[in-house]
Amino acid sequence: MSRAALLVLADGRFPAGGHAHSGGAEAAVKAGRIRGAASLADFCRGRLHTAGSVAAALSAAAALGIDPVALDRAADARTPSPALRVAGRKLGRQLMRAARATWPSAELDALAREFPKGAHQPVVLGLAARAAGLGPVDAAYCAAYESVSGPATATVRLLSLDPFDATGVLARLAPEMDRVVDRAVEAARRVIDEGVDALPAGSAPLLEIGAEVHAAWPVRLFAS
């Protein structure tokens, strides 16, 4: 295993399409729920423990070799918002293109054939980590970090927030991210014996509602 591959996969410049998505931050900014660094921290913490936790567990399970089709169904069941399901599959399709070019893999090829319009992004992320020789912990860290780094980066653009303040938010969330990853990997390992119902299903209704409202905007800076 090359741990340096983790840096490539987690790098915001990896061409996986994440830069076009705000993780719900654009809708939250317009609604007044994100106004500065303190409210960004609250938003990211909530996202980490809900959508981030689910994504981390799905990615860890895929990296362990759990059936990705079953995991994709589990991801769909944990994403009530049609707008978020569309966004998740678009991100999955773009990540798939980048991952197959970077780490060719028969498992990635098979998933691409099964879901030509895109599998859910966390599932693709876990298989990409597996193809890169990484393990479930690495995959979970990528997913958890992405769940908060996307909104933090987007808020810099949306509010002209000081990038140092946004980065400080992410740094202060690091201990909680460690705990989320630990629980996600533990849940992913239980899937081997208990099935996908062992995965977390934390909900974030405001993210879901915000995604539906955001999808109807005639003009928006981010895709989701």
C-alpha positions as a Markdown table, in Angstrom:
| # | Residue | x | y | z |
|---|---|---|---|---|
| 1 | Met | 0.0 | 0.0 | 0.0 |
| 2 | Ser | 1.2 | 3.5 | -0.8 |
| 3 | Arg | -0.1 | 6.0 | 1.7 |
| 4 | Ala | 0.8 | 8.7 | -0.8 |
| 5 | Ala | -2.1 | 7.5 | -2.9 |
| 6 | Leu | -4.4 | 8.8 | -0.1 |
| 7 | Leu | -3.0 | 12.3 | -0.7 |
| 8 | Val | -3.9 | 12.1 | -4.4 |
| 9 | Leu | -7.4 | 10.8 | -3.7 |
| 10 | Ala | -8.1 | 13.4 | -1.0 |
| 11 | Asp | -6.6 | 16.3 | -2.9 |
| 12 | Gly | -9.2 | 18.9 | -3.8 |
| 13 | Arg | -7.5 | 19.2 | -7.2 |
| 14 | Phe | -8.2 | 15.6 | -8.0 |
| 15 | Pro | -10.5 | 15.9 | -11.0 |
| 16 | Ala | -13.6 | 14.4 | -9.4 |
| 17 | Gly | -15.9 | 17.3 | -9.8 |
| 18 | Gly | -16.3 | 18.3 | -6.1 |
| 19 | His | -15.4 | 21.9 | -6.8 |
| 20 | Ala | -18.8 | 22.4 | -8.5 |
| 21 | His | -20.7 | 21.4 | -5.4 |
| 22 | Ser | -21.1 | 23.2 | -2.1 |
| 23 | Gly | -22.4 | 20.4 | 0.0 |
| 24 | Gly | -25.5 | 22.4 | 0.9 |
| 25 | Ala | -23.6 | 25.5 | 1.9 |
| 26 | Glu | -25.0 | 27.7 | -0.9 |
| 27 | Ala | -28.6 | 27.1 | 0.2 |
| 28 | Ala | -27.6 | 27.5 | 3.9 |
| 29 | Val | -25.9 | 30.8 | 3.2 |
| 30 | Lys | -29.0 | 32.2 | 1.4 |
| 31 | Ala | -31.2 | 31.0 | 4.2 |
| 32 | Gly | -29.0 | 32.8 | 6.7 |
| 33 | Arg | -27.8 | 29.7 | 8.5 |
| 34 | Ile | -24.2 | 30.3 | 7.6 |
| 35 | Arg | -23.1 | 33.9 | 8.2 |
| 36 | Gly | -19.4 | 33.5 | 9.2 |
| 37 | Ala | -16.9 | 31.2 | 10.7 |
| 38 | Ala | -18.9 | 30.3 | 13.8 |
| 39 | Ser | -22.0 | 29.3 | 11.9 |
| 40 | Leu | -19.9 | 27.5 | 9.3 |
| 41 | Ala | -18.5 | 25.4 | 12.1 |
| 42 | Asp | -22.0 | 24.5 | 13.3 |
| 43 | Phe | -23.0 | 23.6 | 9.8 |
| 44 | Cys | -19.9 | 21.5 | 9.1 |
| 45 | Arg | -20.3 | 19.7 | 12.5 |
| 46 | Gly | -23.8 | 18.8 | 11.7 |
| 47 | Arg | -22.9 | 17.6 | 8.2 |
| 48 | Leu | -20.0 | 15.6 | 9.5 |
| 49 | His | -22.1 | 13.6 | 12.0 |
| 50 | Thr | -25.0 | 12.9 | 9.5 |
| 51 | Ala | -24.2 | 12.9 | 5.8 |
| 52 | Gly | -20.4 | 12.6 | 6.5 |
| 53 | Ser | -20.9 | 9.6 | 8.8 |
| 54 | Val | -23.0 | 7.8 | 6.3 |
| 55 | Ala | -20.6 | 8.5 | 3.4 |
| 56 | Ala | -17.6 | 7.4 | 5.5 |
| 57 | Ala | -19.2 | 4.1 | 6.3 |
| 58 | Leu | -20.3 | 3.5 | 2.7 |
| 59 | Ser | -16.8 | 4.2 | 1.5 |
| 60 | Ala | -15.2 | 2.1 | 4.1 |
| 61 | Ala | -17.5 | -0.8 | 3.3 |
| 62 | Ala | -16.7 | -0.5 | -0.5 |
| 63 | Ala | -13.0 | -0.5 | 0.3 |
| 64 | Leu | -13.5 | -3.7 | 2.3 |
| 65 | Gly | -14.9 | -5.4 | -0.8 |
| 66 | Ile | -18.6 | -5.4 | 0.2 |
| 67 | Asp | -20.9 | -5.8 | -2.9 |
| 68 | Pro | -21.0 | -2.2 | -4.4 |
| 69 | Val | -24.4 | -2.8 | -5.9 |
| 70 | Ala | -25.9 | -3.5 | -2.4 |
| 71 | Leu | -24.0 | -0.5 | -1.1 |
| 72 | Asp | -25.4 | 1.7 | -3.8 |
| 73 | Arg | -28.9 | 0.6 | -2.9 |
| 74 | Ala | -28.1 | 1.4 | 0.8 |
| 75 | Ala | -26.9 | 4.9 | -0.3 |
| 76 | Asp | -30.1 | 5.5 | -2.2 |
| 77 | Ala | -32.2 | 4.5 | 0.8 |
| 78 | Arg | -30.2 | 7.0 | 2.9 |
| 79 | Thr | -30.7 | 9.9 | 0.5 |
| 80 | Pro | -34.4 | 10.9 | 0.6 |
| 81 | Ser | -33.9 | 14.0 | -1.5 |
| 82 | Pro | -34.1 | 13.4 | -5.3 |
| 83 | Ala | -31.9 | 16.4 | -5.9 |
| 84 | Leu | -29.2 | 14.9 | -3.7 |
| 85 | Arg | -29.5 | 11.5 | -5.3 |
| 86 | Val | -28.9 | 13.1 | -8.7 |
| 87 | Ala | -26.0 | 15.1 | -7.4 |
| 88 | Gly | -24.5 | 12.0 | -5.7 |
| 89 | Arg | -24.6 | 10.0 | -8.9 |
| 90 | Lys | -23.2 | 12.9 | -11.0 |
| 91 | Leu | -20.3 | 13.1 | -8.6 |
| 92 | Gly | -19.9 | 9.3 | -8.6 |
| 93 | Arg | -19.7 | 9.3 | -12.4 |
| 94 | Gln | -17.1 | 12.1 | -12.5 |
| 95 | Leu | -15.0 | 10.4 | -9.8 |
| 96 | Met | -15.3 | 7.1 | -11.7 |
| 97 | Arg | -13.8 | 8.7 | -14.8 |
| 98 | Ala | -10.9 | 10.1 | -12.8 |
| 99 | Ala | -10.3 | 6.9 | -10.7 |
| 100 | Arg | -10.3 | 4.6 | -13.7 |
| 101 | Ala | -7.8 | 6.8 | -15.5 |
| 102 | Thr | -5.6 | 6.9 | -12.4 |
| 103 | Trp | -5.9 | 3.4 | -10.9 |
| 104 | Pro | -7.3 | 1.0 | -13.5 |
| 105 | Ser | -9.3 | -1.7 | -11.9 |
| 106 | Ala | -11.6 | -4.5 | -13.0 |
| 107 | Glu | -13.9 | -3.7 | -10.0 |
| 108 | Leu | -14.2 | -0.1 | -11.1 |
| 109 | Asp | -14.9 | -1.2 | -14.7 |
| 110 | Ala | -17.7 | -3.5 | -13.5 |
| 111 | Leu | -19.3 | -0.8 | -11.4 |
| 112 | Ala | -19.2 | 1.6 | -14.3 |
| 113 | Arg | -21.0 | -1.0 | -16.5 |
| 114 | Glu | -23.6 | -1.6 | -13.8 |
| 115 | Phe | -24.3 | 2.1 | -13.3 |
| 116 | Pro | -23.6 | 3.9 | -16.6 |
| 117 | Lys | -25.2 | 7.1 | -15.3 |
| 118 | Gly | -23.2 | 6.9 | -12.1 |
| 119 | Ala | -23.1 | 5.1 | -8.8 |
| 120 | His | -23.3 | 7.0 | -5.6 |
| 121 | Gln | -20.1 | 8.9 | -4.9 |
| 122 | Pro | -19.2 | 7.3 | -1.6 |
| 123 | Val | -19.4 | 3.9 | -3.1 |
| 124 | Val | -17.2 | 4.9 | -6.0 |
| 125 | Leu | -14.8 | 6.6 | -3.5 |
| 126 | Gly | -14.4 | 3.3 | -1.6 |
| 127 | Leu | -13.7 | 1.3 | -4.7 |
| 128 | Ala | -11.2 | 3.9 | -5.9 |
| 129 | Ala | -9.4 | 3.7 | -2.6 |
| 130 | Arg | -9.4 | -0.1 | -2.9 |
| 131 | Ala | -8.0 | 0.2 | -6.5 |
| 132 | Ala | -5.3 | 2.5 | -5.2 |
| 133 | Gly | -4.2 | 0.0 | -2.6 |
| 134 | Leu | -5.8 | 1.9 | 0.3 |
| 135 | Gly | -7.9 | 0.4 | 3.2 |
| 136 | Pro | -11.2 | 1.2 | 4.8 |
| 137 | Val | -9.8 | 3.7 | 7.2 |
| 138 | Asp | -8.3 | 5.7 | 4.4 |
| 139 | Ala | -11.5 | 5.6 | 2.4 |
| 140 | Ala | -13.5 | 6.7 | 5.4 |
| 141 | Tyr | -11.2 | 9.6 | 6.1 |
| 142 | Cys | -11.5 | 10.8 | 2.5 |
| 143 | Ala | -15.3 | 10.7 | 2.7 |
| 144 | Ala | -15.5 | 12.4 | 6.1 |
| 145 | Tyr | -13.0 | 15.1 | 5.2 |
| 146 | Glu | -14.8 | 15.8 | 1.9 |
| 147 | Ser | -18.1 | 16.2 | 3.7 |
| 148 | Val | -16.8 | 19.3 | 5.5 |
| 149 | Ser | -14.1 | 20.6 | 3.2 |
| 150 | Gly | -16.5 | 21.2 | 0.3 |
| 151 | Pro | -18.8 | 23.5 | 2.3 |
| 152 | Ala | -15.9 | 25.3 | 3.9 |
| 153 | Thr | -14.3 | 26.0 | 0.5 |
| 154 | Ala | -17.6 | 27.0 | -1.0 |
| 155 | Thr | -18.3 | 29.5 | 1.9 |
| 156 | Val | -15.0 | 31.3 | 1.1 |
| 157 | Arg | -16.5 | 32.1 | -2.3 |
| 158 | Leu | -20.1 | 32.6 | -1.2 |
| 159 | Leu | -19.3 | 35.0 | 1.7 |
| 160 | Ser | -15.8 | 36.1 | 0.9 |
| 161 | Leu | -14.9 | 34.4 | 4.2 |
| 162 | Asp | -11.3 | 34.6 | 5.2 |
| 163 | Pro | -9.7 | 31.3 | 4.0 |
| 164 | Phe | -7.7 | 31.2 | 7.2 |
| 165 | Asp | -10.9 | 31.2 | 9.2 |
| 166 | Ala | -12.4 | 28.5 | 7.0 |
| 167 | Thr | -9.3 | 26.3 | 7.4 |
| 168 | Gly | -9.4 | 26.8 | 11.1 |
| 169 | Val | -12.9 | 25.4 | 11.2 |
| 170 | Leu | -11.7 | 22.2 | 9.5 |
| 171 | Ala | -8.7 | 21.9 | 11.8 |
| 172 | Arg | -10.9 | 22.3 | 14.9 |
| 173 | Leu | -13.2 | 19.6 | 13.6 |
| 174 | Ala | -10.3 | 17.1 | 13.3 |
| 175 | Pro | -10.8 | 15.3 | 16.7 |
| 176 | Glu | -14.5 | 14.8 | 15.8 |
| 177 | Met | -13.6 | 13.6 | 12.4 |
| 178 | Asp | -11.4 | 10.9 | 14.0 |
| 179 | Arg | -14.3 | 9.7 | 16.0 |
| 180 | Val | -16.7 | 9.7 | 13.1 |
| 181 | Val | -14.2 | 7.6 | 11.0 |
| 182 | Asp | -13.7 | 5.1 | 13.8 |
| 183 | Arg | -17.4 | 4.5 | 14.1 |
| 184 | Ala | -17.8 | 4.4 | 10.3 |
| 185 | Val | -15.1 | 1.7 | 9.9 |
| 186 | Glu | -16.6 | -0.3 | 12.8 |
| 187 | Ala | -20.0 | -0.2 | 11.1 |
| 188 | Ala | -18.5 | -1.1 | 7.8 |
| 189 | Arg | -16.8 | -4.2 | 9.3 |
| 190 | Arg | -20.2 | -5.3 | 10.8 |
| 191 | Val | -21.7 | -5.3 | 7.3 |
| 192 | Ile | -19.7 | -8.5 | 6.5 |
| 193 | Asp | -21.9 | -10.4 | 9.0 |
| 194 | Glu | -25.0 | -8.3 | 9.5 |
| 195 | Gly | -25.6 | -6.8 | 6.0 |
| 196 | Val | -26.0 | -3.2 | 5.0 |
| 197 | Asp | -28.5 | -2.4 | 7.7 |
| 198 | Ala | -25.4 | -2.2 | 10.0 |
| 199 | Leu | -24.5 | 1.1 | 8.2 |
| 200 | Pro | -25.4 | 4.4 | 9.9 |
| 201 | Ala | -28.4 | 6.2 | 8.6 |
| 202 | Gly | -28.1 | 9.6 | 10.2 |
| 203 | Ser | -30.5 | 12.1 | 8.7 |
| 204 | Ala | -30.1 | 15.9 | 8.1 |
| 205 | Pro | -33.6 | 17.2 | 7.1 |
| 206 | Leu | -32.4 | 20.8 | 6.5 |
| 207 | Leu | -29.8 | 19.5 | 4.0 |
| 208 | Glu | -32.5 | 17.5 | 2.2 |
| 209 | Ile | -35.0 | 20.4 | 2.1 |
| 210 | Gly | -32.3 | 22.9 | 1.2 |
| 211 | Ala | -31.2 | 20.7 | -1.7 |
| 212 | Glu | -34.7 | 20.6 | -3.1 |
| 213 | Val | -35.1 | 24.4 | -2.8 |
| 214 | His | -31.6 | 24.9 | -4.3 |
| 215 | Ala | -32.3 | 22.7 | -7.3 |
| 216 | Ala | -35.2 | 25.0 | -8.3 |
| 217 | Trp | -33.2 | 28.2 | -8.3 |
| 218 | Pro | -32.9 | 29.7 | -11.8 |
| 219 | Val | -29.4 | 31.0 | -11.0 |
| 220 | Arg | -26.9 | 29.3 | -8.7 |
| 221 | Leu | -23.1 | 29.3 | -8.2 |
| 222 | Phe | -22.9 | 25.6 | -7.3 |
| 223 | Ala | -24.6 | 22.5 | -8.7 |
| 224 | Ser | -25.7 | 21.4 | -5.2 |
